[in-house]
Amino acid sequence: MHETYQRLSCCGCWEACVHTKCRHCGAEFTPARHRKLFCSAACRNADRARPLCTCKQCGKQYKPKATSRTTFCSRECSFLQKAKNAEEASLRVRWSSVHFGTCAVCNAAFTSRLPRAQCSDACSAEYRRIGAKVMALNAHRSTAKVVACRGCSLQFCPLYGSSNVSLCRPCRRARDRAYKRVSRMARKATERAAHVEKVDPFEVFERDGWACRLCGIPTPRSKRGTYDHDAPELDHVVPLARGGDHTYANTQCACRRCNSLKSDILGWSPVDAIAGAEVGVGL
């Protein structure tokens, strides 16, 4: 048993084959175990001794108990220094960044904490709206084309997003008003339980030659929708209030004066208005 132990422990030659230097004093020595770094306890204690530190609060020299405690000698000094720092921070003037600029929309001078081009949210929304309009106009210019109006033969350029239109803006408005008028008249005729057709007043005016069928005066197309006495209007031969139908056969072109004087009278003629006997209304 003793021989086996001697063989495992380097055959009894530990002292002859192992030499190392002390990490503190540098002297060579034979360690009693593999990981021994110092030649004596004095060298070990001297190497592990921490240097003296100076407290930043009271200025006293002290030996730290840990390698991280090299700023203050005690907790009281640490708390006193923190309170001093807080008091100095409260007395210090705090500066914040301020940006000066001119609004890109209303040209007003303004200040802000962040750099921006508009002075308010309303101006920002207006700026985005203007930007979208500029983009739409640029796209319109890049694909612009000139077409002839189907109603008045006017040369115009359709706006971006409406490249398939065939009428200029005034003609489109007149068409929309005519459609609304036709629908309104058809609805009123339906309420009176009459036979209803979708009558286009312009087709009736073209059929009658743009002349009043009651008095014969011309009714120019340019006066359609005006309050002039010779403005063309759609008149029912047999009024709807008397059970007439809303059809092409029961409609005719009439001037505004004759249409208003006739009202819902059956068989009315301008002679009746001139005489004033039956109607009681003059020109």
C-alpha positions in Angstrom: 0.0 0.0 0.0 2.8 2.4 0.9 4.7 1.6 -2.3 1.6 2.3 -4.5 1.1 5.7 -2.8 4.7 6.6 -3.5 4.3 5.6 -7.1 1.2 7.7 -7.6 2.8 10.7 -5.9 5.5 11.2 -8.6 7.6 8.2 -7.3 8.6 10.2 -4.2 10.5 12.9 -6.2 8.1 15.9 -5.7 10.6 18.1 -4.0 13.3 17.4 -6.6 11.2 18.0 -9.8 8.7 20.8 -8.8 9.9 24.4 -8.2 7.9 27.7 -8.5 8.3 31.4 -7.8 6.3 33.2 -5.1 3.9 35.6 -6.7 4.6 38.3 -4.2 8.4 38.3 -3.5 9.6 36.2 -6.5 11.6 33.7 -4.4 11.8 30.1 -5.6 10.3 27.5 -3.4 9.0 24.0 -3.4 5.2 24.0 -2.9 3.6 21.5 -0.6 0.7 21.2 -3.0 0.2 21.8 -6.7 -1.6 25.2 -6.6 0.3 27.0 -3.9 1.2 30.5 -5.1 3.0 32.1 -2.2 6.1 31.0 -0.3 4.7 32.0 3.1 1.6 33.3 4.8 3.2 36.7 5.1 3.6 37.0 1.4 0.0 35.8 0.9 -1.4 38.4 3.3 0.8 41.1 1.8 -0.4 40.4 -1.7 -4.1 40.3 -0.7 -3.9 43.5 1.3 -6.0 46.3 -0.3 -4.5 49.8 -0.8 -5.8 52.7 1.3 -8.5 54.8 -0.3 -9.6 58.4 0.3 -13.3 59.1 1.0 -14.7 61.7 -1.4 -17.1 63.1 1.2 -15.0 63.5 4.4 -11.5 63.0 3.0 -10.5 60.3 5.5 -8.1 57.5 4.6 -9.7 54.1 5.0 -9.1 50.4 4.1 -11.9 49.1 1.9 -13.7 45.9 2.9 -14.4 45.1 -0.8 -12.8 46.0 -4.1 -16.0 47.9 -5.1 -16.1 50.1 -2.0 -13.4 52.7 -3.0 -15.5 55.9 -3.1 -16.9 56.5 0.4 -15.7 55.2 3.8 -19.3 54.6 5.1 -23.0 54.6 4.1 -23.4 58.0 5.9 -20.8 59.6 3.7 -22.5 58.1 0.6 -26.0 59.5 1.6 -24.5 62.9 2.4 -22.9 63.1 -1.1 -26.1 62.0 -2.8 -28.1 64.7 -1.0 -25.5 67.3 -2.0 -25.6 66.3 -5.6 -29.5 66.5 -5.6 -29.3 70.0 -4.1 -26.8 71.2 -6.8 -29.0 69.7 -9.5 -32.1 71.6 -8.2 -30.1 74.8 -8.3 -28.7 74.2 -11.8 -30.5 76.0 -14.7 -31.9 73.4 -17.0 -31.7 74.2 -20.7 -33.9 72.6 -23.3 -33.4 72.7 -27.1 -35.7 75.1 -28.9 -36.0 75.2 -32.7 -37.1 78.4 -34.5 -38.7 78.2 -37.9 -41.2 79.6 -40.4 -44.4 77.7 -41.2 -44.4 76.5 -44.8 -48.1 77.0 -45.1 -49.1 80.2 -43.3 -45.5 81.7 -43.2 -45.9 82.4 -39.4 -42.8 82.3 -37.1 -43.0 79.6 -34.4 -40.8 77.6 -31.9 -40.9 73.9 -31.2 -38.8 71.3 -29.3 -38.4 69.2 -32.4 -37.5 70.4 -35.9 -40.6 70.7 -38.1 -41.9 72.6 -41.1 -45.4 73.5 -39.9 -46.5 75.4 -36.9 -49.6 73.4 -36.0 -51.6 70.2 -36.7 -54.0 72.2 -39.0 -51.1 73.5 -41.1 -49.7 69.9 -41.2 -53.0 68.6 -42.6 -53.1 71.4 -45.1 -49.5 70.7 -46.1 -50.3 67.1 -46.8 -53.5 68.1 -48.7 -51.4 70.5 -50.9 -48.8 67.8 -51.5 -51.5 65.3 -52.6 -52.9 67.9 -54.9 -49.5 68.6 -56.4 -48.9 64.9 -57.0 -52.3 64.5 -58.7 -51.6 67.5 -60.9 -48.2 66.1 -61.9 -49.8 62.8 -62.8 -52.4 64.7 -64.7 -49.8 66.6 -66.7 -47.8 63.5 -67.5 -50.9 61.8 -69.0 -52.8 64.9 -70.2 -55.0 64.7 -73.3 -57.4 67.0 -75.1 -60.9 65.8 -76.0 -64.0 67.5 -77.5 -67.1 67.9 -75.4 -69.9 65.7 -76.7 -72.5 68.4 -75.8 -71.0 71.7 -76.8 -67.9 70.6 -78.8 -65.6 72.6 -76.4 -62.0 71.4 -76.3 -61.0 70.5 -72.7 -58.5 68.4 -70.8 -60.0 65.8 -68.4 -58.6 65.9 -64.9 -56.5 63.1 -63.4 -58.8 60.3 -62.3 -61.6 61.2 -64.8 -59.9 60.5 -68.1 -63.0 58.8 -69.5 -65.4 61.7 -69.3 -66.9 63.0 -72.6 -68.6 66.1 -71.3 -67.1 69.3 -70.0 -68.0 70.5 -66.5 -70.8 72.9 -67.4 -72.4 70.2 -69.6 -72.1 67.6 -66.9 -73.8 69.9 -64.4 -76.6 70.6 -66.9 -77.0 66.9 -67.5 -77.2 66.2 -63.8 -79.8 68.9 -63.3 -81.9 67.5 -66.2 -81.7 63.9 -64.8 -82.8 65.1 -61.4 -85.6 67.1 -62.9 -86.8 64.1 -65.0 -86.7 61.9 -61.9 -88.6 64.4 -59.8 -91.3 64.8 -62.4 -91.6 61.1 -62.8 -91.9 60.7 -59.0 -94.6 63.3 -58.8 -96.5 61.6 -61.6 -96.3 58.2 -59.9 -97.7 59.7 -56.7 -100.8 60.8 -58.7 -101.3 57.3 -60.1 -100.7 58.4 -63.7 -99.1 56.5 -66.6 -95.4 57.4 -66.3 -92.6 57.5 -68.8 -89.1 58.8 -68.3 -89.5 62.0 -70.4 -86.4 64.0 -71.3 -87.4 67.7 -71.5 -84.7 68.4 -74.1 -86.1 65.8 -76.4 -89.5 67.4 -76.2 -88.0 70.9 -76.8 -86.1 69.6 -79.8 -89.3 68.0 -81.1 -91.2 71.2 -80.8 -88.4 73.3 -82.3 -87.6 75.3 -79.1 -90.9 77.3 -79.4 -93.9 77.7 -77.2 -96.8 75.5 -78.3 -99.3 77.9 -76.6 -98.2 81.3 -77.8 -95.6 80.5 -80.4 -92.7 82.7 -79.2 -89.2 81.3 -79.4 -87.8 79.7 -76.2 -84.0 79.8 -76.5 -82.0 76.9 -75.1 -79.7 79.3 -73.3 -82.5 80.5 -71.1 -83.4 77.0 -69.8 -83.5 77.1 -66.0 -83.8 80.9 -65.8 -86.7 83.1 -64.6 -87.2 84.9 -68.0 -90.7 84.9 -69.4 -89.5 83.1 -72.6 -87.5 80.4 -70.8 -88.5 76.9 -72.1 -90.4 74.6 -69.7 -92.1 71.3 -69.9 -95.9 71.6 -70.0 -98.5 68.8 -69.7 -101.4 69.1 -72.2 -103.7 67.5 -69.7 -102.3 68.5 -66.3 -101.3 65.9 -63.9 -103.8 67.3 -61.3 -106.5 66.5 -63.9 -105.4 62.9 -64.4 -103.0 63.5 -67.2 -100.2 61.1 -68.1 -96.5 61.9 -67.8 -95.7 60.7 -71.4 -94.2 62.2 -74.6 -97.6 62.4 -76.1 -99.0 64.5 -73.2 -96.1 66.9 -73.0 -95.1 70.0 -75.0 -92.8 72.9 -74.9 -94.1 76.1 -73.3 -92.7 79.4 -72.2 -92.5 80.2 -68.6 -95.2 82.8 -68.7 -97.8 80.6 -70.4 -96.9 77.6 -68.2 -97.4 79.6 -65.0 -100.7 81.2 -66.3 -102.1 77.9 -67.5 -101.5 76.2 -64.1 -103.9 73.1 -64.0 -106.7 74.6 -66.3 -107.9 72.3 -69.1 -108.1 73.8 -72.6 -106.3 77.0 -71.6 -105.0 79.4 -74.4 -103.3 82.8 -74.4 -106.6 84.3 -75.6 -108.1 83.5 -72.2 -105.3 85.3 -70.5 -105.8 88.4 -72.7 -109.5 88.4 -72.1 -109.2 87.8 -68.4 -112.8 86.6 -68.2 -112.4 83.0 -67.2 -109.0 83.0 -65.6 -108.9 86.5 -64.1 -105.2 86.8 -64.5 -103.5 89.1 -67.0 -100.3 89.1 -68.7 
